[in-house]
Amino acid sequence: MKANRIISLFAAAALTVSVSAQQSVHDNYVGVNFGGGLNTMVYKAANGQHGVGGGIETGLFYGRFFNRMVGLGVGLQYTWANSYAAYNWQEVTPGLAHPSNPNTPYILTTGFNKWRERQNMGVLSIPVEVLFRKALNDRAAFIGGLGLSLDFPIHGSYSAKGGDYSTTGMFPELGSYTISNMPEHGFYTYTDIPDKKMANRAKVGASVLCDLGFRVALNDNWGMYMGIYAGYGFTNLLKEAKTEAMVVINDQQQISYHGTFDSNETAKANLLRCGVKIAIDFGWPTVEKKAEAERLAQEEADRLAAEKAAREKAEAERLAHEEAERLAAEKAAAEAAAKAEAERLAAEKAAAEAAAKAEAERHARIEALKAQGENVNVHFETAGADLRFKDDEQNIIDEICDLMKADPSLRIVITGHTDNTGDPEQNLRYFGMNRAEALKAYMVSQGVAAEQIECESRGQNEPVADNATREGRSLNRRANIKFL
């Protein structure tokens, strides 16, 4: 069908006012869009109820911006619109003579019962809009448009989608005899109206348009627009008013159905469009901007070349100066080297003597710490393993920790002791060992490697004081260190 070919032709195209994003770069945009929503015809039916319908629109556009904010757009737009009408009414015509029996008058009743008619129309429009844009950031912009369009209805049809239309004859002289659904007598119920083309269309109209949405840049040239559109046809789409009824019965009792737009049911229909749409557009700069960009690029290239030449000259001068300084420095360096060599030899001799002295002092300190460590006793509460350092013992233990961290080859054994309180076996196996392990845990927390420390217990077998007194027992609850 011709209508389907036209729809297929424009289904891949689009009109949108989606121009923007790289506003400082591009002035020209072409785009395609597809949208849909409340695309319908608005009218008033004399005997029925009007209902709106949905539709789609698609098209092509070209937009040109004259500055960062204002531009002009023009395009080619196809709109598919639908509307509905519902009828429930009857008409009674008395005093008629039936063709098969002219001497017998009858009363004719005609009417619609839940009759529902669908109208559709395809409109080709040429929109012209003033465009507005406001950049939100480097990649997104707010877009708006306001303008007019010329609307050319290019095809349309109507058909009944439900209900029935009936003719019934009543013959009073025959005892109120009623005839219905008898086509051979001209009375029948009609329920099927095939699709018919609208005869009363193809009048050029005009609409006001507006668009509102956002464009997001996909790259330097391509962008996507998402927004809403609205348009109202302020002129009548119908060519002229019709005088015939929707259903006409001729002398041979034959029905002719003309539909809402091809009858006296309505003389005016306006196109209404609103909905959502998306679009893809491509932008590029004007010739003037392109030339300006090339000029700026050439100036930048000249500037870089001049900077390069200046750098090369300065580099040559710097190298010559550095060479002179190098020669002078080499002479001074040779003189300084001889002096430095003498000083180095003297320094090495002094360093060797200092190192020997330091090593002797370190060895003496190690031996002193070993001796002190073996005399350090960390004391504990009865049946406890909490460390209680006495006098300067913690400082000595910390020094031993530093010494062992500095020399991982050093090894120690920590021996735990108890008083004679409690079971001798438990004192040997548990309490003495727990105290040795407590001191080891402290030294490990200070950074000593665990493998440098061994633990053992002597229990109550090696007292250093009399277990008969409280003070003596306190001294016997201890842990001490011995270097291996």
Helices and strands as residue ranges (DSSP letters): H 2-10, E 28-37, E 40-43, E 48-52, E 55-65, E 70-98, E 101-135, E 140-171, G 172-174, E 177-180, G 183-185, E 189-190, E 196-197, E 205-217, E 222-233, E 247-249, E 255-257, E 269-284, H 287-375, E 378-379, H 393-406, E 412-417, H 424-426, I 427-431, H 432-445, G 450-452, E 453-459, H 470-476, E 478-483
